[in-house]
Amino acid sequence: MKKFLSAFMSAVILSGSLSVMSVTASAAPQLSIAAGDINTVYAEWSDDSNAAEAKVYYRQSGTSEYTAVDAPLVRQDGTGGRVDIPGLKAGKYDIRIETSSGTTLARKEIPVESADISGYAHFNYSNIGGYNDDGTPKSDAVILYVTNENKNTVTLNGKTGIGNILTNAYGISTPLIVRIIGKVDTQTRDSDGTKTTDINNGVVAINGLTDKAMSDDSYFNMCDVNTPKNLTIEGIGDDAVIEKWGFTFKRGTGVEVKNLNFTKYPEDACSTSGGQHIWIHNNTFDIGENKYDLTTEQDKHEGDGSTDIIESKYVTLSYNRYNNCHKTALHGGSDSVKQYNITWHHNYFNQSSSRMPLVRHANVHSYNNYFYKGSSCIDARASAWVFSEANYFDDCDNAYLTTVSSSQGNPVIKAYNDVLVNSGMRDRAGTIYTAVSRDEVYDVSSNTETYHNFDTDTSKFYYDATDNVSDVEYLTSAKQAKIDCIANSG
C-alpha cells in the first residue's frame, strides 16, 4: 500500500496537478536609524507590527546600568517603531531595543549635543523650565504625557484635561514638563461662527480653552497659562503638532517651549503677557487660520501673532522657523506697556510678511537670523532700541524700518555685520545706523527709554568688553548664519 501511495504521489507531482505551497518567513526587525540630537536620542526600526509594546533601554556609554524608557515614548511608526529619549545631557549613549517579537537591536556611542542657551532668557539666570541647563530633568520635575486621545482625561493636582491643568498652573508647586505626542487639535469656527465642520468630522474640543467672540474682535482657542513657574512644554519626535489653538503665558517665570509645530491657530500661537525668563526655541510656526474674522481691520484671517511678547522681560527666541506667517511677533501692544531684554537668534523667517519683530518700548538683540522674502522685517517704533548683528536679509522689501514718534520717542536700529541682498530699508526717523565697529555708541535724546547703547553695557547685556564681542555661544558671519538657519531651525 505504501509503495502504491508513493508511486501515485510521484505521478501527481510530475503531472503538475498538485499545487506546491511555499512559505515565506516574515522579515526580521532591523534598526533603520539611531541618532542623537539636542539633549535627545531617537531610533527607528522596521517590521514590528506591535512596536508600542517594545521595551527600550539606554545608558551613557561607558556605564553599566541601563535605564528603561517611559512607555509613551515608544510608538508605532508605520510598519515599524520609533522611540525618542529626551532629557539627556551632552555625551555618548548606548541604546537597546527589545522588539515586540523578541528581537534585540542595539547601537552604541550615539552622540548627543547640548542646547545653545545664549540670550537674555538665561542672563544671570539658570535652569529654565522643567530642565536643568545641562538638559536633564530637574530632580523633582513631574512629567506629563499628552496625546489627542487623553487631552481631556489626563490628570494632575486634581485637575482633569490639559486645558484645565495649564490654566490652573499657579497651583503647581513643582517643575512641570508637558510632553506632546503626535497631533493635539481642537474644534475651530467656520466662517459662520459655528464649529459644524469639525463637529461633523469628529474633532474633539479641548476643555478649558478661552474662546470669546466680541463685537469687533475675538480671542479664540487660547490656553491661558496662568502664573506658571518652571514649566516646559515640548514636542516629542518630529511630528508633535499644536493645531487650531495656542498658548498665552501670563505672568510666568522660567517657561520653556520647544520642538512643536504650531499650525492653523486662530489667534496667537505662543505668546506672553507679563513674565520673565522665557525661552521659545526649535519650534516651527506655520500660518494661522481664522475663518471667522470679527476685527474691523479684517486682519486675522491668518491668525494673529505667532510669538507676541508683551510686558515681559528676559526672553529668548532661538532656532525657530516661521513659514509664511502674517503678523509674526509684536513687542509692546500700547504706549504704557514696557518690555525689556529680548533676544532673537538663529531663526529662519521664510516668506513671512511682517513683524520680525515689530518693537515698541523694548530693547532687542537680533543676531544670526535669516530673513527670506520678507515684507517688513525689523520694524522699530516708539523708543525701541535694536542691535541687529550678523543677520542675512535675502530679497526682502524692508530689512529695517523706523517710524517717527514725537510723543513716545524715536526708535534706534544699530546694524553691524549684517548682509542685505536685494533688500531695502525705510528710515523715517533717521536713526538707522550702520556701525563700522562693534563698540559704536549713539546719542539719541529723542529715545525716552533707559537702555541707550545697551549692547555695550555689561550691566545690561551679555557683552565681553575685553574682546569687544557679544558673549554668546555661537556667533558667525551672516553668510554662515543663513546656512545654519536653513539647516537647524524648527
Buried (B, 14 or more C-beta within 10 A) or exposed (E): EEEEEEEEEEEEEEEEEEEEEEEEEEEEBBBBEBEBBBBBBBBBBBBBBEBBBBBBBBBBEEEEEEEEBBEBBBBBBEEBBBBBBBBBBBBBBBBBBBBBBEBEBEBEEBEBBBBBBBBBBBBEBEBBBBBBBBBBBBEEBBBBBBBBEBBBEBEBEEBBBBBBBBBBBBEBEEBBBBBBBBBBBBBBBBEEEEBEBBEEEEBBBBBBBBBEEEEEBBBBBBBBBBBBBBBBBBBBBEBBBBBBBBBBBBBBBBBBBBBBBBBBBBBBBBBBBBBBBBBBBBBBBBBBBBBBBBBEEEEBBBBBBBBBBBBBBBBBBBBBBBBBBBBBBBBBBEBEBBBBBBBBBBBBBBBBBBBBBBBBBBBBBBBBBBBBBBBBBBBBBBBBBBBBBBBBBBEBBBBBBBBBBEEBBBBBBBBBBBBBBEBEBBBBBEBBBBBEEBEBEEEBEBBBBEBBBBBBEEEBBBBEEEEEBBBBEEBBEBEBBBEBBBEBBB
